[in-house]
């Protein structure tokens, strides 16, 4: 059912007018002030499906942006070494799962991106935990629509999962990785799409209304003035001719040929036209607010892309992405890491990849870290080389005191 039917409207077959049966009201296309007011105030609230929500470009951009970043950012399993350093736990079975192959048909990027998309759209994301003994060897994603979560009398959770063949199986929380968004009961997350159903539905239905008018209606941009009174037959012939030649978006801009002294008078653009554009932009901003995506990243801001955008990117990482990092890290700790290792083993989303400056800024920071300019050194040369994916150098160990040159082997340079 399209926007017109849901609003109680239907296009008349013999006219370009949009008719509202329930209200007894008609509209002359999108630039009719009455149509704008009806869309703004007359939409019926309700729900919107995940598939319909993702057809909206603002929702799609918000979801694909966040899930895409979650998918591509490195998220290794790390551990605390004997000397107190935090290093990558390459020998931990979870390292392979989160950095390389979580299951038989997905790589790490695809798995994390899909789980985050479900989390954003449905409020929950689930994966079956496959173990060999105590070792986690795979995580198989399960669509949220196939999972029902309930609480036992001892407050533990159980997961009823519908299997591909139609039967179902119950799992304990030990066997399910559950990523949970904002929740009203602490058991299941609430879908942001459902929470923002009204604004998303308004944007989806407004887009459908525009498409319906553009493809089936006439873009009324003026009127034809005849010096004499037209007969009913002449009027009908004129209307039919205009509809054949000028209805539909493919005929927009065609010239009108007048006869018998008729004059074509175009309508001037009204404030309502600008208001309709502003209304559509405000819906995009509202959707961005739901998902925590700044306006420039949705392509609706005319702000100059200068130094301010860099600060906006930092804000996006800290306040939009960081909470999702925490959701992943805490869920993995509870479901996949033995309690005895909670203080020494962790999943770590490396947000430094998102906050790196320009090459010039990076090298200036490394120079200061190495002791340049009289600064107290706090990084070894080899630590800097590792940050740039370079191998260790024989003379790159140890801190170089400020003001002193680093020792360099004969015939070699750092």
FENBEL-V21462 format. One record per residue. N is the residue number from 1. PSI is psi in whole degrees, 0 to 359 (* if undefined). D_CENTER is the distance of its C-alpha to the mean C-alpha in Angstrom with 1 decimal. Layout:
BEGIN
n=N psi=PSI d_center=D_CENTER
n=N psi=PSI d_center=D_CENTER
END
This chain:
BEGIN
n=1 psi=127 d_center=26.1
n=2 psi=184 d_center=24.8
n=3 psi=320 d_center=24.4
n=4 psi=318 d_center=28.0
n=5 psi=322 d_center=29.3
n=6 psi=333 d_center=27.0
n=7 psi=2 d_center=28.3
n=8 psi=24 d_center=31.8
n=9 psi=156 d_center=32.0
n=10 psi=144 d_center=33.3
n=11 psi=134 d_center=34.2
n=12 psi=138 d_center=38.0
n=13 psi=336 d_center=39.3
n=14 psi=12 d_center=42.0
n=15 psi=160 d_center=40.1
n=16 psi=355 d_center=36.9
n=17 psi=148 d_center=36.6
n=18 psi=128 d_center=33.9
n=19 psi=133 d_center=35.8
n=20 psi=107 d_center=34.8
n=21 psi=315 d_center=37.2
n=22 psi=322 d_center=36.7
n=23 psi=350 d_center=37.0
n=24 psi=37 d_center=39.4
n=25 psi=145 d_center=37.4
n=26 psi=154 d_center=36.7
n=27 psi=140 d_center=34.4
n=28 psi=68 d_center=35.1
n=29 psi=190 d_center=31.7
n=30 psi=338 d_center=28.7
n=31 psi=11 d_center=30.9
n=32 psi=122 d_center=32.9
n=33 psi=324 d_center=32.6
n=34 psi=325 d_center=33.2
n=35 psi=319 d_center=30.2
n=36 psi=315 d_center=27.9
n=37 psi=324 d_center=29.4
n=38 psi=319 d_center=29.1
n=39 psi=320 d_center=25.4
n=40 psi=323 d_center=24.9
n=41 psi=344 d_center=27.2
n=42 psi=358 d_center=27.9
n=43 psi=136 d_center=24.7
n=44 psi=129 d_center=25.3
n=45 psi=155 d_center=22.8
n=46 psi=205 d_center=21.6
n=47 psi=164 d_center=18.9
n=48 psi=137 d_center=16.4
n=49 psi=162 d_center=15.7
n=50 psi=318 d_center=12.6
n=51 psi=320 d_center=13.6
n=52 psi=322 d_center=14.2
n=53 psi=319 d_center=11.0
n=54 psi=347 d_center=9.1
n=55 psi=343 d_center=11.9
n=56 psi=129 d_center=10.8
n=57 psi=326 d_center=9.5
n=58 psi=318 d_center=7.8
n=59 psi=314 d_center=5.9
n=60 psi=316 d_center=5.5
n=61 psi=316 d_center=4.6
n=62 psi=313 d_center=2.2
n=63 psi=314 d_center=1.7
n=64 psi=327 d_center=4.1
n=65 psi=308 d_center=4.6
n=66 psi=313 d_center=5.0
n=67 psi=326 d_center=6.5
n=68 psi=320 d_center=8.2
n=69 psi=316 d_center=9.7
n=70 psi=322 d_center=10.8
n=71 psi=320 d_center=12.3
n=72 psi=337 d_center=14.2
n=73 psi=137 d_center=15.5
n=74 psi=137 d_center=19.0
n=75 psi=68 d_center=19.6
n=76 psi=157 d_center=23.4
n=77 psi=129 d_center=25.7
n=78 psi=163 d_center=28.0
n=79 psi=159 d_center=31.4
n=80 psi=123 d_center=33.9
n=81 psi=174 d_center=36.9
n=82 psi=329 d_center=40.5
n=83 psi=12 d_center=40.7
n=84 psi=359 d_center=37.7
n=85 psi=152 d_center=35.2
n=86 psi=116 d_center=31.7
n=87 psi=164 d_center=31.5
n=88 psi=131 d_center=29.5
n=89 psi=72 d_center=30.9
n=90 psi=339 d_center=31.4
n=91 psi=356 d_center=34.0
n=92 psi=132 d_center=31.8
n=93 psi=330 d_center=30.8
n=94 psi=335 d_center=27.3
n=95 psi=314 d_center=26.9
n=96 psi=321 d_center=27.1
n=97 psi=314 d_center=24.7
n=98 psi=343 d_center=21.8
n=99 psi=341 d_center=22.7
n=100 psi=297 d_center=24.0
n=101 psi=95 d_center=24.3
n=102 psi=333 d_center=22.9
n=103 psi=185 d_center=24.4
n=104 psi=343 d_center=26.5
n=105 psi=1 d_center=23.9
n=106 psi=151 d_center=20.8
n=107 psi=177 d_center=20.6
n=108 psi=320 d_center=18.9
n=109 psi=310 d_center=15.8
n=110 psi=319 d_center=15.3
n=111 psi=309 d_center=16.1
n=112 psi=322 d_center=13.8
n=113 psi=316 d_center=10.8
n=114 psi=315 d_center=11.9
n=115 psi=320 d_center=12.8
n=116 psi=324 d_center=9.6
n=117 psi=313 d_center=7.8
n=118 psi=320 d_center=10.9
n=119 psi=320 d_center=10.9
n=120 psi=322 d_center=7.7
n=121 psi=318 d_center=9.1
n=122 psi=344 d_center=12.8
n=123 psi=352 d_center=13.3
n=124 psi=151 d_center=15.3
n=125 psi=137 d_center=15.5
n=126 psi=148 d_center=19.0
n=127 psi=134 d_center=20.9
n=128 psi=132 d_center=24.7
n=129 psi=121 d_center=26.5
n=130 psi=123 d_center=29.3
n=131 psi=148 d_center=32.2
n=132 psi=103 d_center=35.4
n=133 psi=239 d_center=37.6
n=134 psi=357 d_center=35.5
n=135 psi=127 d_center=33.4
n=136 psi=121 d_center=29.8
n=137 psi=346 d_center=29.6
n=138 psi=155 d_center=26.5
n=139 psi=114 d_center=23.4
n=140 psi=113 d_center=22.9
n=141 psi=143 d_center=19.6
n=142 psi=129 d_center=20.3
n=143 psi=135 d_center=18.3
n=144 psi=331 d_center=17.9
n=145 psi=346 d_center=19.9
n=146 psi=8 d_center=22.8
n=147 psi=134 d_center=23.2
n=148 psi=124 d_center=25.1
n=149 psi=136 d_center=25.6
n=150 psi=167 d_center=28.8
n=151 psi=134 d_center=31.0
n=152 psi=173 d_center=34.5
n=153 psi=335 d_center=37.5
n=154 psi=13 d_center=37.2
n=155 psi=2 d_center=33.6
n=156 psi=162 d_center=32.2
n=157 psi=148 d_center=29.4
n=158 psi=149 d_center=29.8
n=159 psi=117 d_center=27.4
n=160 psi=115 d_center=28.6
n=161 psi=128 d_center=26.9
n=162 psi=122 d_center=27.6
n=163 psi=163 d_center=28.6
n=164 psi=328 d_center=28.3
n=165 psi=355 d_center=31.9
n=166 psi=341 d_center=31.4
n=167 psi=175 d_center=33.1
n=168 psi=162 d_center=31.6
n=169 psi=146 d_center=32.0
n=170 psi=138 d_center=31.7
n=171 psi=154 d_center=30.4
n=172 psi=171 d_center=30.8
n=173 psi=340 d_center=28.2
n=174 psi=334 d_center=29.7
n=175 psi=4 d_center=28.6
n=176 psi=125 d_center=25.0
n=177 psi=115 d_center=22.1
n=178 psi=111 d_center=20.2
n=179 psi=122 d_center=16.9
n=180 psi=127 d_center=16.9
n=181 psi=204 d_center=14.6
n=182 psi=137 d_center=16.4
n=183 psi=146 d_center=19.6
n=184 psi=339 d_center=22.5
n=185 psi=359 d_center=25.0
n=186 psi=1 d_center=24.0
n=187 psi=309 d_center=24.0
n=188 psi=146 d_center=20.8
n=189 psi=160 d_center=17.4
n=190 psi=134 d_center=16.4
n=191 psi=125 d_center=13.4
n=192 psi=327 d_center=11.2
n=193 psi=319 d_center=11.2
n=194 psi=322 d_center=15.0
n=195 psi=325 d_center=15.4
n=196 psi=28 d_center=13.9
n=197 psi=322 d_center=15.5
n=198 psi=311 d_center=17.8
n=199 psi=322 d_center=15.6
n=200 psi=318 d_center=13.2
n=201 psi=321 d_center=16.5
n=202 psi=317 d_center=18.1
n=203 psi=317 d_center=15.6
n=204 psi=313 d_center=15.8
n=205 psi=325 d_center=19.5
n=206 psi=321 d_center=20.2
n=207 psi=320 d_center=18.7
n=208 psi=320 d_center=21.0
n=209 psi=317 d_center=23.9
n=210 psi=316 d_center=23.5
n=211 psi=320 d_center=23.5
n=212 psi=319 d_center=26.5
n=213 psi=319 d_center=28.4
n=214 psi=325 d_center=27.8
n=215 psi=333 d_center=28.9
n=216 psi=339 d_center=31.7
n=217 psi=174 d_center=32.7
n=218 psi=134 d_center=34.8
n=219 psi=93 d_center=33.4
n=220 psi=114 d_center=36.2
n=221 psi=4 d_center=36.9
n=222 psi=193 d_center=40.5
n=223 psi=157 d_center=43.8
n=224 psi=124 d_center=46.9
n=225 psi=122 d_center=50.2
n=226 psi=137 d_center=53.4
n=227 psi=337 d_center=56.8
n=228 psi=175 d_center=58.3
n=229 psi=130 d_center=57.4
n=230 psi=143 d_center=55.8
n=231 psi=158 d_center=57.2
n=232 psi=322 d_center=54.9
n=233 psi=317 d_center=55.1
n=234 psi=322 d_center=54.3
n=235 psi=317 d_center=51.3
n=236 psi=319 d_center=50.0
n=237 psi=322 d_center=50.5
n=238 psi=316 d_center=48.7
n=239 psi=316 d_center=45.7
n=240 psi=319 d_center=45.6
n=241 psi=318 d_center=45.9
n=242 psi=320 d_center=43.1
n=243 psi=322 d_center=40.7
n=244 psi=322 d_center=41.6
n=245 psi=332 d_center=41.2
n=246 psi=355 d_center=38.4
n=247 psi=148 d_center=36.0
n=248 psi=151 d_center=32.6
n=249 psi=333 d_center=30.3
n=250 psi=344 d_center=32.3
n=251 psi=5 d_center=35.3
n=252 psi=135 d_center=33.7
n=253 psi=356 d_center=36.0
n=254 psi=148 d_center=39.2
n=255 psi=151 d_center=42.4
n=256 psi=130 d_center=44.6
n=257 psi=119 d_center=48.2
n=258 psi=158 d_center=50.5
n=259 psi=166 d_center=54.0
n=260 psi=36 d_center=57.0
n=261 psi=11 d_center=56.1
n=262 psi=148 d_center=52.5
n=263 psi=130 d_center=50.2
n=264 psi=123 d_center=46.4
n=265 psi=108 d_center=44.9
n=266 psi=146 d_center=41.1
n=267 psi=138 d_center=39.2
n=268 psi=149 d_center=38.0
n=269 psi=133 d_center=34.4
n=270 psi=169 d_center=34.1
n=271 psi=334 d_center=32.1
n=272 psi=325 d_center=30.4
n=273 psi=315 d_center=28.8
n=274 psi=324 d_center=27.3
n=275 psi=323 d_center=26.4
n=276 psi=318 d_center=24.5
n=277 psi=317 d_center=22.4
n=278 psi=322 d_center=21.9
n=279 psi=317 d_center=21.0
n=280 psi=318 d_center=18.2
n=281 psi=324 d_center=16.9
n=282 psi=327 d_center=17.2
n=283 psi=322 d_center=15.0
n=284 psi=317 d_center=12.1
n=285 psi=321 d_center=12.9
n=286 psi=318 d_center=13.2
n=287 psi=319 d_center=9.7
n=288 psi=323 d_center=8.5
n=289 psi=324 d_center=11.1
n=290 psi=316 d_center=10.1
n=291 psi=359 d_center=7.0
n=292 psi=32 d_center=9.1
n=293 psi=124 d_center=7.7
n=294 psi=154 d_center=11.1
n=295 psi=312 d_center=12.4
n=296 psi=329 d_center=13.4
n=297 psi=351 d_center=10.1
n=298 psi=358 d_center=9.3
n=299 psi=26 d_center=12.8
n=300 psi=12 d_center=14.7
n=301 psi=138 d_center=16.9
n=302 psi=16 d_center=20.3
n=303 psi=142 d_center=20.8
n=304 psi=137 d_center=22.7
n=305 psi=71 d_center=20.9
n=306 psi=217 d_center=23.5
n=307 psi=334 d_center=23.9
n=308 psi=327 d_center=21.7
n=309 psi=331 d_center=18.5
n=310 psi=317 d_center=19.5
n=311 psi=326 d_center=19.8
n=312 psi=323 d_center=16.5
n=313 psi=320 d_center=15.0
n=314 psi=317 d_center=17.2
n=315 psi=319 d_center=16.1
n=316 psi=317 d_center=12.4
n=317 psi=314 d_center=13.7
n=318 psi=321 d_center=16.2
n=319 psi=345 d_center=14.7
n=320 psi=316 d_center=10.9
n=321 psi=320 d_center=11.1
n=322 psi=319 d_center=14.8
n=323 psi=325 d_center=14.7
n=324 psi=326 d_center=12.6
n=325 psi=316 d_center=15.2
n=326 psi=320 d_center=17.8
n=327 psi=313 d_center=16.6
n=328 psi=311 d_center=17.0
n=329 psi=319 d_center=20.2
n=330 psi=320 d_center=21.9
n=331 psi=319 d_center=21.2
n=332 psi=319 d_center=22.6
n=333 psi=313 d_center=25.5
n=334 psi=320 d_center=26.6
n=335 psi=329 d_center=26.2
n=336 psi=341 d_center=27.1
n=337 psi=128 d_center=29.2
n=338 psi=144 d_center=32.8
n=339 psi=328 d_center=33.6
n=340 psi=341 d_center=36.3
n=341 psi=7 d_center=33.8
n=342 psi=330 d_center=31.3
n=343 psi=353 d_center=32.8
n=344 psi=346 d_center=32.9
n=345 psi=135 d_center=30.1
n=346 psi=155 d_center=26.4
n=347 psi=136 d_center=23.0
n=348 psi=113 d_center=21.8
n=349 psi=119 d_center=18.4
n=350 psi=88 d_center=19.9
n=351 psi=352 d_center=17.9
n=352 psi=331 d_center=20.7
n=353 psi=332 d_center=19.2
n=354 psi=344 d_center=16.6
n=355 psi=7 d_center=19.4
n=356 psi=138 d_center=22.0
n=357 psi=196 d_center=23.9
n=358 psi=168 d_center=25.8
n=359 psi=318 d_center=28.6
n=360 psi=315 d_center=31.1
n=361 psi=321 d_center=29.5
n=362 psi=314 d_center=29.2
n=363 psi=326 d_center=32.8
n=364 psi=320 d_center=34.1
n=365 psi=319 d_center=32.5
n=366 psi=321 d_center=34.0
n=367 psi=317 d_center=37.3
n=368 psi=320 d_center=37.5
n=369 psi=330 d_center=36.5
n=370 psi=355 d_center=39.4
n=371 psi=9 d_center=41.8
n=372 psi=149 d_center=41.9
n=373 psi=24 d_center=43.3
n=374 psi=5 d_center=45.2
n=375 psi=150 d_center=42.1
n=376 psi=123 d_center=42.7
n=377 psi=143 d_center=41.1
n=378 psi=2 d_center=38.7
n=379 psi=138 d_center=37.4
n=380 psi=152 d_center=39.6
n=381 psi=322 d_center=39.4
n=382 psi=331 d_center=38.4
n=383 psi=322 d_center=35.4
n=384 psi=319 d_center=34.3
n=385 psi=322 d_center=35.0
n=386 psi=324 d_center=32.9
n=387 psi=331 d_center=29.9
n=388 psi=16 d_center=30.4
n=389 psi=37 d_center=30.9
n=390 psi=153 d_center=34.6
n=391 psi=165 d_center=37.4
n=392 psi=151 d_center=39.8
n=393 psi=145 d_center=42.8
n=394 psi=327 d_center=46.3
n=395 psi=17 d_center=46.6
n=396 psi=9 d_center=43.1
n=397 psi=148 d_center=43.7
n=398 psi=153 d_center=44.5
n=399 psi=141 d_center=43.8
n=400 psi=118 d_center=45.6
n=401 psi=146 d_center=47.4
n=402 psi=136 d_center=46.6
n=403 psi=354 d_center=48.9
n=404 psi=146 d_center=49.9
n=405 psi=146 d_center=49.0
n=406 psi=141 d_center=47.5
n=407 psi=137 d_center=50.0
n=408 psi=129 d_center=49.6
n=409 psi=152 d_center=51.3
n=410 psi=127 d_center=53.7
n=411 psi=7 d_center=52.2
n=412 psi=154 d_center=48.6
n=413 psi=154 d_center=46.0
n=414 psi=* d_center=42.8
END
